[in-house]
Amino acid sequence: MNKISNLRSLNEEHREEFGVLLLLDQIMRFDLLQLEKKDLEKVIDELDGIIAKLNKGFFKSEEQDEDLNFQKEELIQAEEALSQVEKEIDENEKFRINIALIEKDEEKLEPLLKFMEEKNILTVGSDNFYQPTKKGRDFYYQLVEQLESYVIHFDVFAYVDLENGVFGDPNQDFLEGDQWSDLRVAVSEFKGIDPFRVVFLAMMSEEKFFENPDWKFDLGLGTLFDDLEKIVQDQLEIDDLGYEDEGEIVTGEDVIKDIFKQGQLLAKERNLNKIENKKSIEIAEIPDEKILTKNYYW
């Protein structure tokens, strides 16, 4: 087998880029809640104004009374939503990073955070906490699109039974045993998409990096993405999929073409089912897989 480990490794640019995106994801968890809070406060102010106007006067038509009651219900819902967001803000306070880097596991992140400052991805607020700039938010929204695209286009290839020619369904199948092969790297190479990025997005989607309580320390040390590198190196390549059938050679290229075609159809079917069950985004908003080829230019 001509494994990727003999040809490729995760370079420093990848490690730096992925590190920036991980920190940005963490910081945005708090920032997005703050933005949501501001939006809700604005809605509440507007509803208060509308209700105040509707309350004027002694005589109201039935239509005005209905409108008033409707606006009051909207206000109650907005206030409840604001209360929930404020609770989540308190819970997500831990994701903030102070410029003082008081916590020991954050000390080694200083060079990466300084880099993010220099590239106008982060800035330091008046409270001495790092916060995303407009450019940083734009990068984050691109990351979200990439995560959505990964789930839509690549997740289906995580469990493939090559012997029986079937795809595993995480919602129905017991996905353990030797019969399942992970073909996400092979498919990414077939599509000309960076396999390291695909595996990074897979691990981000499953929040694998954050399962490690020392992830910040390992990121600062430069070892956090060693497992990611090993996953890419150990997974099957296109050439590994070739086989001989009654004296006839079936190439890995032929196999991956067939698998990709079947997987595309299955992924489309699964996503349509999610949309019909209102568990996914609208069809018009489904990101194209080409978004996965976009890099982040600092």
N, C-alpha and C positions, 0 to 999 in steps of 0.2 A: 504493500500500500504506500502510495506517495502522499503521506499525510501533510497537512498544512503546517504542522509543527516543524517540518524540515524546511519550509519555505517562508513562513511568515511568523511574526510576533507582534505583540501590541506595542507600538512605538510610543515615544514620549508625547507626541502631539495628540494621539488618541487619549492617553491617560490624562493629559491636561484638560482636553475638551470634555471628557466624561466627568472629570472632577468638578469642573465649572458647572456643568448641567445638574449634577447631584446637589451641589450647594445652592444653586439657583432654585431648584425644586423645593428644597427645604425652606428657604427664605420666603418663597412665594406662597407657601401654605398660610403664613401669617398675613402677608400682604393682601392676598385675595380676600381674606375675611375682613380686613380693614376697608377695602374698596366696597365690599358688599354692605358693610355697616353704613358707610357714607350714603350709598344709594338708598338704603332703607330709611335712613333719617330724612333724606330729601323727600321720599314718598310720603312719610308720616307728616312732614311739614305741609306738603301740598294737600293732603287729605284733611288736616286740621283746618286749613283755609277754606276748603270747599264746604266742610261741615258747618263752619262758622257762618258762611254766607247763606246756606240752606236753613239755618236756624233763625235767621232774621224774619221778623214779621209774625203776626199772630195767626194769620189764616194761610193755610197751605192746601194745595190741591192734593188729590190722592196720588197723582204722579210724583209730586214733590216729596211727599212722605215716603214713597217707595224709594226714590233716589236717595233720600237722607238715610234711610235704613241700610240701603246698599253700601253707601259710603262709610257708614259706621262699622259695618261688617268688614269692609276692606281695611279699615284702620285697625281693628282688633287683630286681624290676620297679620298685618304689617308689624304691629307691636310685638306679637308673639314670635314672628320671624326674627325681629331685632334682638329679642331676649335670647333666642337660641344662638344667634351669631355671636353675641357678647360672651355667652358661655363657651363657645368654641374658640373664641379669641383667647380666653384665659387658658384653655387646654392646650392651645398651640403656641403659647408664649415660649415654650421650650425650644421651638425651632428657630428662634431669633439668635443672632450672633452679635455680641457686643465687641466694639473695637478694642476693648481692654483684653479680650480673650482670656477671661478669668479661669474658665474651665481648662484643666490640663489637657483634655483630649482635643482642644481647639487650638492649642499653642502652635502646633506644626502646620496649621492651615493658613497662617499669616501670609506666606508668600503667594499662595493661590488667591486669597482674598485681595491682596494688594494688586495682583495681576488683573483681577476682575474690576477693581477700581480704576486702574490705568486704562482699561479698555472700555470704560464707561458702561459697564454692565451693572455694577453696584455703586452706591454712594453711601456716605455715612450721614444719618439723620441727626437732628438736633439733640436726640436722646442718646447719641453715641452707638446706636445700633445700625448695622448694615441694612440697606433697603435697595430694592431693584430700581434702576432707572427705566425710562421709556424703552431704551434699547434692550435692557435686560428683560423687560416684560415681553417684548416682541420675540426675543429668543425663546422665552418660556412657552409662549403660545405656539411657536413652531414645534417645540418639543412635544407639546400636547397633541398636535396634529400627527407627528411622527408616531407617537404611542398609539393613537387611534388607528393609524394606517397599519402599524405592525399587527395589532390584534385582528383587524379585519382581513389582512392579506396573508399573514404568516403563521398565526397561531394554529391554524388547521394542520400544519406540517410537523407539529411537535410530537405527535404520536402516530406513527404509520406502521402497520403490520405488512411488511414487504412480502412475506410468504403467502398471505391470503389476500393481499391487495385491498386492505380496508384502512380507514382512518379512525382513530380513537376519538370518542366523544367524552370530554371531561364530565359532562352532566349525566352520562349513562354508564360508561364503561369503568371497570376497575383497572386503572391504568398502571398496573405493575406487572412485572414479568419481562422475560427476555424477548418476547415477540415484538415489542414496540421499539421502533427506531426514530430518533429525532433527526429530521431532514431539513431543519430550518437553515443550517449553514449551507448544505448542498443546493437548496433552492435559491438562497441569496446569491451564491456564486453563479448559478445558472442564469439568474436575472441581472447579473452584473452589479449587485448591491453589496456594499461592504459587510461581510459577515460579522465583524466585530460590532458594528453599529446595530445589527439585528439582534445579536445576543445581549448587548447592552440594553436595548429597548425591552427585550423579553424580561430581563432581570429587574428593570425599572417597573415594568407593568406588574410584576409579582412582588415588588418591594423587597427583593432578595437582599439588596445591599444593606437595608436598614434592619434586617434580622440580626445582624452583628452589632452588639451594643458598643463595640469599639470601632465602628466604621469611620468615625471622624479621625481617630488616631491613625488607623491604617491608611486612610486617604492622605493624611499629612506625611506618613512614612513612605507612601508610594507603592504600597502592596495591596491596596483594596481591590484592584482589578486583575490580580493574578489568577483568581478562579475563573474570571471571564475569559482570559487568554487561554487557559487550559481547556475550557469547554469548547472553544472554537477549534483548538488543535486536535481534540479527541473525537469530535463528531465526524460522521461519515462525509466523505467527499463524493463528487460525481463519479470518479473512476471506481470507487469502491462498490458502486451499485451494479456494475456489469456482471454478467453470468453466462454460462453456456447451457443451452437447451437443446438436447438431442443433437449435439455436434454443431449447432448453430450458435454463433457468438452474438449475444445481445449486449450492446455497449451501455455504459453508464449514462451516456448522453440520451440514448433512446428511453431508458428507464425514467430518468428525471423529467423528460418531456411529458411522458404519459402521466407521471405522478403529479406534475404541476398542473396539467390540464384537468385532471380529476379533482385536485385540491381546490382549484379556482372555482369550479362549479359548486363544490360542497360549501366552500366559504361563502359564496353568494347566497346559497340556499339558507345557511345558518343565519346570515346577517338579515335576510329578508324576514325570517321568522322572528328575530329579535325586534325588528322594526314593527312588525304586525302586533307583537306583544308589548309594544311601547317600552322596550328595554334598551333601545339603541337610538342613535341619532337619525335624523331624517335622511332619506336617500340622497337628496341634493347636497347634503353636507358631508357625505362619505369621502374622506381624503383619498386621493390616488396614491398608489404605491410609489410613484416617482418622488414623493415627498421624502422618502427614506434615503434618497441619494443626495439630498441637500446637506452640505456641511455648515458649520458655524464659523464665519470668518470674523475673527476678532479685530 
